[in-house]
Amino acid sequence: MDLWKWGGLIAALVTSGYAAAAPIPRHFDLVCHGMVTGYGTTFGPTAMQPKPFLSQIRIDLDSRRFCLDDCADAFHFKKIEGPRFEYHYDFDVADEDHRAHTFRTVTMSTAGPFPMKEDMTVNLGTGDFHREYIFDFGDRAPTHHDERYAGTCKIAPFTGIPAGKR
């Protein structure tokens, strides 16, 4: 087989996921960007037009913890399978980060936000990032919000999870 055919075969294996992947680092950041859509009063009375987002995720695989953007709190991945990481939060279900019927973060005001459900998946093999964040926000008559993020992530140097976070 000539060099061009070998090159084509290797390219096919890499793009199909059969080639050996580089080892995943144990501590790293992900810089993710893409589009966010949603609805609720934050975005007006109807669905918002898609708009770009940029997010940073700090990841410590040894402790299965991560934090988003300003790292107000750290959470545990619910599932890690090879290059795929998942986080799921449901207000009604207890897990290692919170008791049932407790909010996953310290609420900073009486207006919330009050998270009800969150799902996030990251696949380092493909770079895919998906997050859905459902929450209520507002005093007296909270308004329901639903934000959906879709984009890609790239590994960046680890900036650490601040001390004192779970």
Secondary structure, DSSP 8 states (H G I E B T S, - for coil): --HHHHHHHHHHHHHHT-S------SEEEEEEEEEEEEESGGG-SS----EEEEEEEEEETTTTEEEETTTSS-EE-SEEETTEEEEEEETTS-BTTB-TTS-SS---STT--EEEEEEEEEETTTTEEEEEEEEEE-SSS-EEEEEEEEEEEEEE------TT--
